[in-house]
Amino acid sequence: MSAIHEVQTLVEQALDAFNAGDPSVLLALFDDDIEAIDHAPYRFDGKAAFVTYLQSLLVGARSASLAFHQPSYRAWNDDAATVNTYDSFTVVPDNGAPAVTQYNRTTYVLIKRAGAWRIVAAHFSPLPHA
């Protein structure tokens, strides 16, 4: 299987699992040394800090979903790839309040380490409101 197909399959499986209520598949893709830039005004260095931040977004949530729109999967060689996409991240609060959706431009950088693909860098930029 080509690198593009490997990455696309892994990412789609992670999204499917997340949307079915199992975030562990997506979290397993994050490298321990991930560098992530999100809407927060600073960079997250390492998986533990980034996962703690992501978990804080889900406090009080009944459910959450993540959808990619127009994803682009590109392999640079057999062990480096990028995923660029527009995404929508929706959180449904547990208290009956309306769902909140954040629309983003997202980039993931993946490398293959010891035979396993890992997200080593992630960047999320909010899209302007219509």
KOLGU-4560 file (N, C-alpha, C; in nm, 3 decimals, padded with zeros to 5 digits):
<recs>
<n_xx: 00.085 n_yy: -00.118 n_zz: 00.000 ca_xx: 00.000 ca_yy: 00.000 ca_zz: 00.000 c_xx: 00.090 c_yy: 00.124 c_zz: 00.000 mol: A seq: 1 type: MET>
<n_xx: 00.053 n_yy: 00.224 n_zz: -00.079 ca_xx: 00.132 ca_yy: 00.346 ca_zz: -00.086 c_xx: 00.117 c_yy: 00.428 c_zz: 00.042 mol: A seq: 2 type: SER>
<n_xx: 00.212 n_yy: 00.518 n_zz: 00.062 ca_xx: 00.210 ca_yy: 00.603 ca_zz: 00.181 c_xx: 00.082 c_yy: 00.685 c_zz: 00.188 mol: A seq: 3 type: ALA>
<n_xx: 00.038 n_yy: 00.738 n_zz: 00.073 ca_xx: -00.086 ca_yy: 00.818 ca_zz: 00.073 c_xx: -00.203 c_yy: 00.733 c_zz: 00.120 mol: A seq: 4 type: ILE>
<n_xx: -00.216 n_yy: 00.613 n_zz: 00.067 ca_xx: -00.328 ca_yy: 00.527 ca_zz: 00.107 c_xx: -00.318 c_yy: 00.486 c_zz: 00.253 mol: A seq: 5 type: HIS>
<n_xx: -00.197 n_yy: 00.460 n_zz: 00.303 ca_xx: -00.180 ca_yy: 00.426 ca_zz: 00.444 c_xx: -00.227 c_yy: 00.540 c_zz: 00.533 mol: A seq: 6 type: GLU>
<n_xx: -00.181 n_yy: 00.661 n_zz: 00.503 ca_xx: -00.217 ca_yy: 00.778 ca_zz: 00.585 c_xx: -00.366 c_yy: 00.806 c_zz: 00.575 mol: A seq: 7 type: VAL>
<n_xx: -00.421 n_yy: 00.805 n_zz: 00.455 ca_xx: -00.563 ca_yy: 00.831 ca_zz: 00.438 c_xx: -00.647 c_yy: 00.729 c_zz: 00.515 mol: A seq: 8 type: GLN>
<n_xx: -00.611 n_yy: 00.602 n_zz: 00.506 ca_xx: -00.685 ca_yy: 00.498 ca_zz: 00.576 c_xx: -00.678 c_yy: 00.518 c_zz: 00.727 mol: A seq: 9 type: THR>
<n_xx: -00.558 n_yy: 00.546 n_zz: 00.779 ca_xx: -00.544 ca_yy: 00.567 ca_zz: 00.924 c_xx: -00.624 c_yy: 00.687 c_zz: 00.973 mol: A seq: 10 type: LEU>
<n_xx: -00.616 n_yy: 00.797 n_zz: 00.899 ca_xx: -00.687 ca_yy: 00.918 ca_zz: 00.941 c_xx: -00.838 c_yy: 00.897 c_zz: 00.933 mol: A seq: 11 type: VAL>
<n_xx: -00.885 n_yy: 00.834 n_zz: 00.827 ca_xx: -01.030 ca_yy: 00.808 ca_zz: 00.816 c_xx: -01.078 c_yy: 00.714 c_zz: 00.926 mol: A seq: 12 type: GLU>
<n_xx: -00.999 n_yy: 00.613 n_zz: 00.961 ca_xx: -01.036 ca_yy: 00.524 ca_zz: 01.071 c_xx: -01.040 c_yy: 00.601 c_zz: 01.203 mol: A seq: 13 type: GLN>
<n_xx: -00.945 n_yy: 00.692 n_zz: 01.223 ca_xx: -00.942 ca_yy: 00.772 ca_zz: 01.345 c_xx: -01.064 c_yy: 00.863 c_zz: 01.354 mol: A seq: 14 type: ALA>
<n_xx: -01.101 n_yy: 00.925 n_zz: 01.241 ca_xx: -01.221 ca_yy: 01.011 ca_zz: 01.240 c_xx: -01.346 c_yy: 00.929 c_zz: 01.267 mol: A seq: 15 type: LEU>
<n_xx: -01.359 n_yy: 00.814 n_zz: 01.203 ca_xx: -01.476 ca_yy: 00.729 ca_zz: 01.225 c_xx: -01.487 c_yy: 00.689 c_zz: 01.372 mol: A seq: 16 type: ASP>
<n_xx: -01.375 n_yy: 00.650 n_zz: 01.432 ca_xx: -01.376 ca_yy: 00.610 ca_zz: 01.573 c_xx: -01.412 c_yy: 00.728 c_zz: 01.663 mol: A seq: 17 type: ALA>
<n_xx: -01.354 n_yy: 00.845 n_zz: 01.636 ca_xx: -01.384 ca_yy: 00.964 ca_zz: 01.716 c_xx: -01.533 c_yy: 00.996 c_zz: 01.709 mol: A seq: 18 type: PHE>
<n_xx: -01.588 n_yy: 00.992 n_zz: 01.589 ca_xx: -01.730 ca_yy: 01.024 ca_zz: 01.571 c_xx: -01.822 c_yy: 00.918 c_zz: 01.629 mol: A seq: 19 type: ASN>
<n_xx: -01.769 n_yy: 00.799 n_zz: 01.654 ca_xx: -01.845 ca_yy: 00.692 ca_zz: 01.720 c_xx: -01.826 c_yy: 00.697 c_zz: 01.872 mol: A seq: 20 type: ALA>
<n_xx: -01.754 n_yy: 00.798 n_zz: 01.920 ca_xx: -01.736 ca_yy: 00.815 ca_zz: 02.065 c_xx: -01.607 c_yy: 00.758 c_zz: 02.120 mol: A seq: 21 type: GLY>
<n_xx: -01.515 n_yy: 00.716 n_zz: 02.033 ca_xx: -01.387 ca_yy: 00.659 ca_zz: 02.079 c_xx: -01.272 c_yy: 00.746 c_zz: 02.029 mol: A seq: 22 type: ASP>
<n_xx: -01.225 n_yy: 00.842 n_zz: 02.111 ca_xx: -01.116 ca_yy: 00.929 ca_zz: 02.068 c_xx: -00.978 c_yy: 00.862 c_zz: 02.074 mol: A seq: 23 type: PRO>
<n_xx: -00.969 n_yy: 00.742 n_zz: 02.131 ca_xx: -00.838 ca_yy: 00.679 ca_zz: 02.152 c_xx: -00.762 c_yy: 00.652 c_zz: 02.022 mol: A seq: 24 type: SER>
<n_xx: -00.834 n_yy: 00.624 n_zz: 01.914 ca_xx: -00.767 ca_yy: 00.594 ca_zz: 01.786 c_xx: -00.699 c_yy: 00.720 c_zz: 01.733 mol: A seq: 25 type: VAL>
<n_xx: -00.766 n_yy: 00.834 n_zz: 01.741 ca_xx: -00.707 ca_yy: 00.960 ca_zz: 01.698 c_xx: -00.591 c_yy: 00.997 c_zz: 01.790 mol: A seq: 26 type: LEU>
<n_xx: -00.612 n_yy: 00.986 n_zz: 01.920 ca_xx: -00.506 ca_yy: 01.021 ca_zz: 02.015 c_xx: -00.382 c_yy: 00.935 c_zz: 01.997 mol: A seq: 27 type: LEU>
<n_xx: -00.400 n_yy: 00.811 n_zz: 01.957 ca_xx: -00.286 ca_yy: 00.721 ca_zz: 01.935 c_xx: -00.201 c_yy: 00.765 c_zz: 01.817 mol: A seq: 28 type: ALA>
<n_xx: -00.259 n_yy: 00.841 n_zz: 01.724 ca_xx: -00.181 ca_yy: 00.891 ca_zz: 01.611 c_xx: -00.085 c_yy: 01.003 c_zz: 01.650 mol: A seq: 29 type: LEU>
<n_xx: -00.113 n_yy: 01.072 n_zz: 01.761 ca_xx: -00.027 ca_yy: 01.183 ca_zz: 01.802 c_xx: 00.105 c_yy: 01.130 c_zz: 01.856 mol: A seq: 30 type: PHE>
<n_xx: 00.214 n_yy: 01.180 n_zz: 01.802 ca_xx: 00.346 ca_yy: 01.144 ca_zz: 01.851 c_xx: 00.369 c_yy: 01.205 c_zz: 01.989 mol: A seq: 31 type: ASP>
<n_xx: 00.448 n_yy: 01.139 n_zz: 02.070 ca_xx: 00.477 ca_yy: 01.193 ca_zz: 02.204 c_xx: 00.539 c_yy: 01.332 c_zz: 02.196 mol: A seq: 32 type: ASP>
<n_xx: 00.613 n_yy: 01.360 n_zz: 02.089 ca_xx: 00.681 ca_yy: 01.488 ca_zz: 02.073 c_xx: 00.606 c_yy: 01.583 c_zz: 01.980 mol: A seq: 33 type: ASP>
<n_xx: 00.475 n_yy: 01.566 n_zz: 01.964 ca_xx: 00.398 ca_yy: 01.652 ca_zz: 01.875 c_xx: 00.414 c_yy: 01.799 c_zz: 01.914 mol: A seq: 34 type: ILE>
<n_xx: 00.415 n_yy: 01.883 n_zz: 01.813 ca_xx: 00.410 ca_yy: 02.026 ca_zz: 01.831 c_xx: 00.280 c_yy: 02.072 c_zz: 01.767 mol: A seq: 35 type: GLU>
<n_xx: 00.190 n_yy: 02.131 n_zz: 01.845 ca_xx: 00.059 ca_yy: 02.169 ca_zz: 01.794 c_xx: 00.031 c_yy: 02.315 c_zz: 01.822 mol: A seq: 36 type: ALA>
<n_xx: -00.023 n_yy: 02.381 n_zz: 01.720 ca_xx: -00.065 ca_yy: 02.520 ca_zz: 01.734 c_xx: -00.214 c_yy: 02.523 c_zz: 01.709 mol: A seq: 37 type: ILE>
<n_xx: -00.287 n_yy: 02.569 n_zz: 01.810 ca_xx: -00.433 ca_yy: 02.573 ca_zz: 01.802 c_xx: -00.478 c_yy: 02.716 c_zz: 01.820 mol: A seq: 38 type: ASP>
<n_xx: -00.606 n_yy: 02.735 n_zz: 01.848 ca_xx: -00.661 ca_yy: 02.869 ca_zz: 01.865 c_xx: -00.610 c_yy: 02.936 c_zz: 01.992 mol: A seq: 39 type: HIS>
<n_xx: -00.563 n_yy: 02.856 n_zz: 02.086 ca_xx: -00.506 ca_yy: 02.912 ca_zz: 02.207 c_xx: -00.384 c_yy: 02.994 c_zz: 02.169 mol: A seq: 40 type: ALA>
<n_xx: -00.348 n_yy: 03.093 n_zz: 02.249 ca_xx: -00.240 ca_yy: 03.184 ca_zz: 02.209 c_xx: -00.099 c_yy: 03.130 c_zz: 02.234 mol: A seq: 41 type: PRO>
<n_xx: -00.083 n_yy: 03.001 n_zz: 02.233 ca_xx: 00.051 ca_yy: 02.945 ca_zz: 02.251 c_xx: 00.060 c_yy: 02.808 c_zz: 02.184 mol: A seq: 42 type: TYR>
<n_xx: 00.183 n_yy: 02.758 n_zz: 02.180 ca_xx: 00.210 ca_yy: 02.629 ca_zz: 02.116 c_xx: 00.208 c_yy: 02.520 c_zz: 02.223 mol: A seq: 43 type: ARG>
<n_xx: 00.157 n_yy: 02.402 n_zz: 02.185 ca_xx: 00.160 ca_yy: 02.286 ca_zz: 02.273 c_xx: 00.279 c_yy: 02.200 c_zz: 02.234 mol: A seq: 44 type: PHE>
<n_xx: 00.369 n_yy: 02.178 n_zz: 02.327 ca_xx: 00.486 ca_yy: 02.094 ca_zz: 02.304 c_xx: 00.465 c_yy: 01.962 c_zz: 02.374 mol: A seq: 45 type: ASP>
<n_xx: 00.443 n_yy: 01.858 n_zz: 02.298 ca_xx: 00.427 ca_yy: 01.724 ca_zz: 02.353 c_xx: 00.282 c_yy: 01.680 c_zz: 02.361 mol: A seq: 46 type: GLY>
<n_xx: 00.266 n_yy: 01.550 n_zz: 02.352 ca_xx: 00.133 ca_yy: 01.489 ca_zz: 02.349 c_xx: 00.055 c_yy: 01.516 c_zz: 02.477 mol: A seq: 47 type: LYS>
<n_xx: 00.118 n_yy: 01.506 n_zz: 02.592 ca_xx: 00.046 ca_yy: 01.522 ca_zz: 02.719 c_xx: -00.021 c_yy: 01.659 c_zz: 02.727 mol: A seq: 48 type: ALA>
<n_xx: 00.051 n_yy: 01.764 n_zz: 02.695 ca_xx: -00.005 ca_yy: 01.900 ca_zz: 02.702 c_xx: -00.118 c_yy: 01.918 c_zz: 02.601 mol: A seq: 49 type: ALA>
<n_xx: -00.099 n_yy: 01.866 n_zz: 02.480 ca_xx: -00.201 ca_yy: 01.882 ca_zz: 02.376 c_xx: -00.326 c_yy: 01.802 c_zz: 02.409 mol: A seq: 50 type: PHE>
<n_xx: -00.311 n_yy: 01.681 n_zz: 02.458 ca_xx: -00.427 ca_yy: 01.598 ca_zz: 02.493 c_xx: -00.503 c_yy: 01.661 c_zz: 02.610 mol: A seq: 51 type: VAL>
<n_xx: -00.432 n_yy: 01.715 n_zz: 02.707 ca_xx: -00.499 ca_yy: 01.783 ca_zz: 02.819 c_xx: -00.584 c_yy: 01.899 c_zz: 02.767 mol: A seq: 52 type: THR>
<n_xx: -00.530 n_yy: 01.975 n_zz: 02.673 ca_xx: -00.605 ca_yy: 02.085 ca_zz: 02.613 c_xx: -00.729 c_yy: 02.033 c_zz: 02.539 mol: A seq: 53 type: TYR>
<n_xx: -00.711 n_yy: 01.929 n_zz: 02.458 ca_xx: -00.824 ca_yy: 01.873 ca_zz: 02.384 c_xx: -00.932 c_yy: 01.822 c_zz: 02.479 mol: A seq: 54 type: LEU>
<n_xx: -00.892 n_yy: 01.757 n_zz: 02.587 ca_xx: -00.989 ca_yy: 01.708 ca_zz: 02.685 c_xx: -01.066 c_yy: 01.822 c_zz: 02.749 mol: A seq: 55 type: GLN>
<n_xx: -01.000 n_yy: 01.936 n_zz: 02.769 ca_xx: -01.069 ca_yy: 02.051 ca_zz: 02.829 c_xx: -01.180 c_yy: 02.103 c_zz: 02.739 mol: A seq: 56 type: SER>
<n_xx: -01.166 n_yy: 02.083 n_zz: 02.608 ca_xx: -01.270 ca_yy: 02.126 ca_zz: 02.514 c_xx: -01.396 c_yy: 02.041 c_zz: 02.525 mol: A seq: 57 type: LEU>
<n_xx: -01.381 n_yy: 01.922 n_zz: 02.582 ca_xx: -01.493 ca_yy: 01.827 ca_zz: 02.588 c_xx: -01.558 c_yy: 01.818 c_zz: 02.726 mol: A seq: 58 type: LEU>
<n_xx: -01.511 n_yy: 01.897 n_zz: 02.821 ca_xx: -01.571 ca_yy: 01.896 ca_zz: 02.954 c_xx: -01.716 c_yy: 01.941 c_zz: 02.941 mol: A seq: 59 type: VAL>
<n_xx: -01.808 n_yy: 01.865 n_zz: 02.995 ca_xx: -01.949 ca_yy: 01.897 ca_zz: 02.989 c_xx: -02.014 c_yy: 01.867 c_zz: 02.856 mol: A seq: 60 type: GLY>
<n_xx: -01.946 n_yy: 01.791 n_zz: 02.772 ca_xx: -02.002 ca_yy: 01.758 ca_zz: 02.641 c_xx: -02.073 c_yy: 01.623 c_zz: 02.644 mol: A seq: 61 type: ALA>
<n_xx: -02.187 n_yy: 01.619 n_zz: 02.580 ca_xx: -02.258 ca_yy: 01.492 ca_zz: 02.561 c_xx: -02.193 c_yy: 01.414 c_zz: 02.447 mol: A seq: 62 type: ARG>
<n_xx: -02.151 n_yy: 01.488 n_zz: 02.343 ca_xx: -02.085 ca_yy: 01.424 ca_zz: 02.230 c_xx: -02.004 c_yy: 01.528 c_zz: 02.154 mol: A seq: 63 type: SER>
<n_xx: -01.918 n_yy: 01.478 n_zz: 02.066 ca_xx: -01.839 ca_yy: 01.565 ca_zz: 01.979 c_xx: -01.820 c_yy: 01.492 c_zz: 01.847 mol: A seq: 64 type: ALA>
<n_xx: -01.803 n_yy: 01.571 n_zz: 01.741 ca_xx: -01.777 ca_yy: 01.512 ca_zz: 01.610 c_xx: -01.676 c_yy: 01.598 c_zz: 01.536 mol: A seq: 65 type: SER>
<n_xx: -01.606 n_yy: 01.532 n_zz: 01.444 ca_xx: -01.505 ca_yy: 01.599 ca_zz: 01.364 c_xx: -01.523 c_yy: 01.553 c_zz: 01.220 mol: A seq: 66 type: LEU>
<n_xx: -01.537 n_yy: 01.649 n_zz: 01.129 ca_xx: -01.555 ca_yy: 01.616 ca_zz: 00.987 c_xx: -01.452 c_yy: 01.691 c_zz: 00.906 mol: A seq: 67 type: ALA>
<n_xx: -01.393 n_yy: 01.621 n_zz: 00.808 ca_xx: -01.300 ca_yy: 01.684 ca_zz: 00.715 c_xx: -01.376 c_yy: 01.719 c_zz: 00.588 mol: A seq: 68 type: PHE>
<n_xx: -01.341 n_yy: 01.834 n_zz: 00.529 ca_xx: -01.400 ca_yy: 01.881 ca_zz: 00.405 c_xx: -01.286 c_yy: 01.911 c_zz: 00.308 mol: A seq: 69 type: HIS>
<n_xx: -01.290 n_yy: 01.855 n_zz: 00.192 ca_xx: -01.188 ca_yy: 01.871 ca_zz: 00.089 c_xx: -01.048 c_yy: 01.834 c_zz: 00.140 mol: A seq: 70 type: GLN>
<n_xx: -01.031 n_yy: 01.719 n_zz: 00.202 ca_xx: -00.897 ca_yy: 01.684 ca_zz: 00.250 c_xx: -00.801 c_yy: 01.657 c_zz: 00.135 mol: A seq: 71 type: PRO>
<n_xx: -00.677 n_yy: 01.694 n_zz: 00.157 ca_xx: -00.569 ca_yy: 01.668 ca_zz: 00.063 c_xx: -00.464 c_yy: 01.585 c_zz: 00.136 mol: A seq: 72 type: SER>
<n_xx: -00.439 n_yy: 01.465 n_zz: 00.087 ca_xx: -00.339 ca_yy: 01.375 ca_zz: 00.144 c_xx: -00.220 c_yy: 01.375 c_zz: 00.048 mol: A seq: 73 type: TYR>
<n_xx: -00.102 n_yy: 01.409 n_zz: 00.100 ca_xx: 00.017 ca_yy: 01.413 ca_zz: 00.015 c_xx: 00.131 c_yy: 01.339 c_zz: 00.083 mol: A seq: 74 type: ARG>
<n_xx: 00.193 n_yy: 01.250 n_zz: 00.010 ca_xx: 00.312 ca_yy: 01.179 ca_zz: 00.060 c_xx: 00.434 c_yy: 01.242 c_zz: -00.005 mol: A seq: 75 type: ALA>
<n_xx: 00.536 n_yy: 01.269 n_zz: 00.076 ca_xx: 00.657 ca_yy: 01.332 ca_zz: 00.026 c_xx: 00.763 c_yy: 01.227 c_zz: -00.003 mol: A seq: 76 type: TRP>
<n_xx: 00.750 n_yy: 01.114 n_zz: 00.063 ca_xx: 00.832 ca_yy: 00.996 ca_zz: 00.036 c_xx: 00.765 c_yy: 00.882 c_zz: 00.112 mol: A seq: 77 type: ASN>
<n_xx: 00.834 n_yy: 00.773 n_zz: 00.136 ca_xx: 00.771 ca_yy: 00.658 ca_zz: 00.201 c_xx: 00.746 c_yy: 00.678 c_zz: 00.351 mol: A seq: 78 type: ASP>
<n_xx: 00.802 n_yy: 00.784 n_zz: 00.409 ca_xx: 00.784 ca_yy: 00.802 ca_zz: 00.553 c_xx: 00.757 c_yy: 00.946 c_zz: 00.595 mol: A seq: 79 type: ASP>
<n_xx: 00.701 n_yy: 01.027 n_zz: 00.504 ca_xx: 00.662 ca_yy: 01.164 ca_zz: 00.538 c_xx: 00.539 c_yy: 01.201 c_zz: 00.457 mol: A seq: 80 type: ALA>
<n_xx: 00.442 n_yy: 01.261 n_zz: 00.523 ca_xx: 00.316 ca_yy: 01.298 ca_zz: 00.456 c_xx: 00.252 c_yy: 01.417 c_zz: 00.526 mol: A seq: 81 type: ALA>
<n_xx: 00.163 n_yy: 01.482 n_zz: 00.453 ca_xx: 00.083 ca_yy: 01.590 ca_zz: 00.511 c_xx: -00.064 c_yy: 01.567 c_zz: 00.478 mol: A seq: 82 type: THR>
<n_xx: -00.147 n_yy: 01.618 n_zz: 00.566 ca_xx: -00.291 ca_yy: 01.622 ca_zz: 00.544 c_xx: -00.332 c_yy: 01.767 c_zz: 00.563 mol: A seq: 83 type: VAL>
<n_xx: -00.392 n_yy: 01.826 n_zz: 00.461 ca_xx: -00.447 ca_yy: 01.960 ca_zz: 00.468 c_xx: -00.596 c_yy: 01.948 c_zz: 00.445 mol: A seq: 84 type: ASN>
<n_xx: -00.673 n_yy: 02.017 n_zz: 00.529 ca_xx: -00.818 ca_yy: 02.005 ca_zz: 00.517 c_xx: -00.887 c_yy: 02.124 c_zz: 00.582 mol: A seq: 85 type: THR>
<n_xx: -01.009 n_yy: 02.144 n_zz: 00.542 ca_xx: -01.099 ca_yy: 02.227 ca_zz: 00.620 c_xx: -01.171 c_yy: 02.129 c_zz: 00.712 mol: A seq: 86 type: TYR>
<n_xx: -01.196 n_yy: 02.168 n_zz: 00.833 ca_xx: -01.269 ca_yy: 02.077 ca_zz: 00.921 c_xx: -01.376 c_yy: 02.151 c_zz: 00.998 mol: A seq: 87 type: ASP>
<n_xx: -01.470 n_yy: 02.073 n_zz: 01.048 ca_xx: -01.570 ca_yy: 02.126 ca_zz: 01.140 c_xx: -01.568 c_yy: 02.038 c_zz: 01.264 mol: A seq: 88 type: SER>
<n_xx: -01.550 n_yy: 02.102 n_zz: 01.379 ca_xx: -01.545 ca_yy: 02.034 ca_zz: 01.507 c_xx: -01.668 c_yy: 02.079 c_zz: 01.586 mol: A seq: 89 type: PHE>
<n_xx: -01.758 n_yy: 01.986 n_zz: 01.614 ca_xx: -01.884 ca_yy: 02.018 ca_zz: 01.680 c_xx: -01.891 c_yy: 01.953 c_zz: 01.816 mol: A seq: 90 type: THR>
<n_xx: -01.927 n_yy: 02.032 n_zz: 01.916 ca_xx: -01.946 ca_yy: 01.982 ca_zz: 02.051 c_xx: -02.092 c_yy: 02.004 c_zz: 02.090 mol: A seq: 91 type: VAL>
<n_xx: -02.156 n_yy: 01.897 n_zz: 02.137 ca_xx: -02.294 ca_yy: 01.904 ca_zz: 02.184 c_xx: -02.289 c_yy: 01.903 c_zz: 02.337 mol: A seq: 92 type: VAL>
<n_xx: -02.326 n_yy: 02.014 n_zz: 02.402 ca_xx: -02.319 ca_yy: 02.020 ca_zz: 02.548 c_xx: -02.417 c_yy: 01.924 c_zz: 02.613 mol: A seq: 93 type: PRO>
<n_xx: -02.382 n_yy: 01.882 n_zz: 02.731 ca_xx: -02.465 ca_yy: 01.789 ca_zz: 02.808 c_xx: -02.585 c_yy: 01.859 c_zz: 02.873 mol: A seq: 94 type: ASP>
<n_xx: -02.582 n_yy: 01.992 n_zz: 02.879 ca_xx: -02.685 ca_yy: 02.066 ca_zz: 02.951 c_xx: -02.803 c_yy: 02.108 c_zz: 02.864 mol: A seq: 95 type: ASN>
<n_xx: -02.810 n_yy: 02.059 n_zz: 02.741 ca_xx: -02.920 ca_yy: 02.094 ca_zz: 02.652 c_xx: -02.899 c_yy: 02.220 c_zz: 02.572 mol: A seq: 96 type: GLY>
<n_xx: -02.788 n_yy: 02.288 n_zz: 02.593 ca_xx: -02.758 ca_yy: 02.408 ca_zz: 02.515 c_xx: -02.733 c_yy: 02.367 c_zz: 02.369 mol: A seq: 97 type: ALA>
<n_xx: -02.744 n_yy: 02.463 n_zz: 02.279 ca_xx: -02.721 ca_yy: 02.430 ca_zz: 02.138 c_xx: -02.577 c_yy: 02.383 c_zz: 02.112 mol: A seq: 98 type: PRO>
<n_xx: -02.561 n_yy: 02.302 n_zz: 02.010 ca_xx: -02.428 ca_yy: 02.256 ca_zz: 01.970 c_xx: -02.344 c_yy: 02.376 c_zz: 01.924 mol: A seq: 99 type: ALA>
<n_xx: -02.215 n_yy: 02.365 n_zz: 01.944 ca_xx: -02.121 ca_yy: 02.469 ca_zz: 01.902 c_xx: -02.027 c_yy: 02.406 c_zz: 01.799 mol: A seq: 100 type: VAL>
<n_xx: -02.015 n_yy: 02.471 n_zz: 01.684 ca_xx: -01.926 ca_yy: 02.421 ca_zz: 01.579 c_xx: -01.818 c_yy: 02.522 c_zz: 01.550 mol: A seq: 101 type: THR>
<n_xx: -01.695 n_yy: 02.474 n_zz: 01.545 ca_xx: -01.579 ca_yy: 02.555 ca_zz: 01.507 c_xx: -01.532 c_yy: 02.507 c_zz: 01.370 mol: A seq: 102 type: GLN>
<n_xx: -01.515 n_yy: 02.599 n_zz: 01.278 ca_xx: -01.467 ca_yy: 02.567 ca_zz: 01.144 c_xx: -01.321 c_yy: 02.611 c_zz: 01.133 mol: A seq: 103 type: TYR>
<n_xx: -01.238 n_yy: 02.523 n_zz: 01.079 ca_xx: -01.094 ca_yy: 02.546 ca_zz: 01.078 c_xx: -01.031 c_yy: 02.512 c_zz: 00.945 mol: A seq: 104 type: ASN>
<n_xx: -00.911 n_yy: 02.564 n_zz: 00.926 ca_xx: -00.814 ca_yy: 02.512 ca_zz: 00.829 c_xx: -00.717 c_yy: 02.431 c_zz: 00.913 mol: A seq: 105 type: ARG>
<n_xx: -00.686 n_yy: 02.310 n_zz: 00.870 ca_xx: -00.604 ca_yy: 02.221 ca_zz: 00.951 c_xx: -00.494 c_yy: 02.158 c_zz: 00.867 mol: A seq: 106 type: THR>
<n_xx: -00.377 n_yy: 02.148 n_zz: 00.927 ca_xx: -00.265 ca_yy: 02.079 ca_zz: 00.865 c_xx: -00.205 c_yy: 01.982 c_zz: 00.966 mol: A seq: 107 type: THR>
<n_xx: -00.185 n_yy: 01.859 n_zz: 00.922 ca_xx: -00.114 ca_yy: 01.759 ca_zz: 01.001 c_xx: 00.012 c_yy: 01.719 c_zz: 00.923 mol: A seq: 108 type: TYR>
<n_xx: 00.122 n_yy: 01.706 n_zz: 00.993 ca_xx: 00.246 ca_yy: 01.653 ca_zz: 00.936 c_xx: 00.268 c_yy: 01.518 c_zz: 01.002 mol: A seq: 109 type: VAL>
<n_xx: 00.284 n_yy: 01.415 n_zz: 00.920 ca_xx: 00.303 ca_yy: 01.279 ca_zz: 00.970 c_xx: 00.438 c_yy: 01.224 c_zz: 00.924 mol: A seq: 110 type: LEU>
<n_xx: 00.500 n_yy: 01.148 n_zz: 01.010 ca_xx: 00.618 ca_yy: 01.073 ca_zz: 00.972 c_xx: 00.598 c_yy: 00.929 c_zz: 01.017 mol: A seq: 111 type: ILE>
<n_xx: 00.670 n_yy: 00.840 n_zz: 00.952 ca_xx: 00.663 ca_yy: 00.699 ca_zz: 00.987 c_xx: 00.785 c_yy: 00.667 c_zz: 01.073 mol: A seq: 112 type: LYS>
<n_xx: 00.758 n_yy: 00.626 n_zz: 01.196 ca_xx: 00.864 ca_yy: 00.590 ca_zz: 01.291 c_xx: 00.846 c_yy: 00.446 c_zz: 01.332 mol: A seq: 113 type: ARG>
<n_xx: 00.949 n_yy: 00.368 n_zz: 01.317 ca_xx: 00.945 ca_yy: 00.226 ca_zz: 01.356 c_xx: 00.823 c_yy: 00.157 c_zz: 01.293 mol: A seq: 114 type: ALA>
<n_xx: 00.793 n_yy: 00.194 n_zz: 01.169 ca_xx: 00.685 ca_yy: 00.129 ca_zz: 01.096 c_xx: 00.545 c_yy: 00.181 c_zz: 01.124 mol: A seq: 115 type: GLY>
<n_xx: 00.532 n_yy: 00.285 n_zz: 01.208 ca_xx: 00.400 ca_yy: 00.338 ca_zz: 01.243 c_xx: 00.393 c_yy: 00.487 c_zz: 01.211 mol: A seq: 116 type: ALA>
<n_xx: 00.283 n_yy: 00.527 n_zz: 01.147 ca_xx: 00.261 ca_yy: 00.668 ca_zz: 01.118 c_xx: 00.222 c_yy: 00.743 c_zz: 01.244 mol: A seq: 117 type: TRP>
<n_xx: 00.281 n_yy: 00.861 n_zz: 01.264 ca_xx: 00.251 ca_yy: 00.945 ca_zz: 01.379 c_xx: 00.239 c_yy: 01.090 c_zz: 01.332 mol: A seq: 118 type: ARG>
<n_xx: 00.145 n_yy: 01.163 n_zz: 01.393 ca_xx: 00.131 ca_yy: 01.306 ca_zz: 01.368 c_xx: 00.234 c_yy: 01.375 c_zz: 01.457 mol: A seq: 119 type: ILE>
<n_xx: 00.331 n_yy: 01.443 n_zz: 01.393 ca_xx: 00.437 ca_yy: 01.510 ca_zz: 01.468 c_xx: 00.416 c_yy: 01.661 c_zz: 01.478 mol: A seq: 120 type: VAL>
<n_xx: 00.330 n_yy: 01.714 n_zz: 01.393 ca_xx: 00.297 ca_yy: 01.856 ca_zz: 01.397 c_xx: 00.154 c_yy: 01.874 c_zz: 01.351 mol: A seq: 121 type: ALA>
<n_xx: 00.086 n_yy: 01.969 n_zz: 01.415 ca_xx: -00.052 ca_yy: 02.001 ca_zz: 01.380 c_xx: -00.072 c_yy: 02.152 c_zz: 01.392 mol: A seq: 122 type: ALA>
<n_xx: -00.147 n_yy: 02.207 n_zz: 01.299 ca_xx: -00.177 ca_yy: 02.350 ca_zz: 01.303 c_xx: -00.323 c_yy: 02.369 c_zz: 01.269 mol: A seq: 123 type: HIS>
<n_xx: -00.393 n_yy: 02.444 n_zz: 01.352 ca_xx: -00.536 ca_yy: 02.471 ca_zz: 01.336 c_xx: -00.557 c_yy: 02.621 c_zz: 01.332 mol: A seq: 124 type: PHE>
<n_xx: -00.622 n_yy: 02.670 n_zz: 01.227 ca_xx: -00.654 ca_yy: 02.812 ca_zz: 01.215 c_xx: -00.803 c_yy: 02.825 c_zz: 01.197 mol: A seq: 125 type: SER>
<n_xx: -00.868 n_yy: 02.907 n_zz: 01.280 ca_xx: -01.013 ca_yy: 02.922 ca_zz: 01.264 c_xx: -01.047 c_yy: 02.995 c_zz: 01.134 mol: A seq: 126 type: PRO>
<n_xx: -01.154 n_yy: 02.951 n_zz: 01.071 ca_xx: -01.204 ca_yy: 03.021 ca_zz: 00.953 c_xx: -01.285 c_yy: 03.140 c_zz: 00.998 mol: A seq: 127 type: LEU>
<n_xx: -01.283 n_yy: 03.247 n_zz: 00.921 ca_xx: -01.364 ca_yy: 03.364 ca_zz: 00.959 c_xx: -01.512 c_yy: 03.328 c_zz: 00.958 mol: A seq: 128 type: PRO>
<n_xx: -01.587 n_yy: 03.396 n_zz: 01.043 ca_xx: -01.732 ca_yy: 03.374 ca_zz: 01.048 c_xx: -01.797 c_yy: 03.439 c_zz: 00.927 mol: A seq: 129 type: HIS>
<n_xx: -01.900 n_yy: 03.375 n_zz: 00.876 ca_xx: -01.971 ca_yy: 03.429 ca_zz: 00.759 c_xx: -02.054 c_yy: 03.549 c_zz: 00.798 mol: A seq: 130 type: ALA>
</recs>
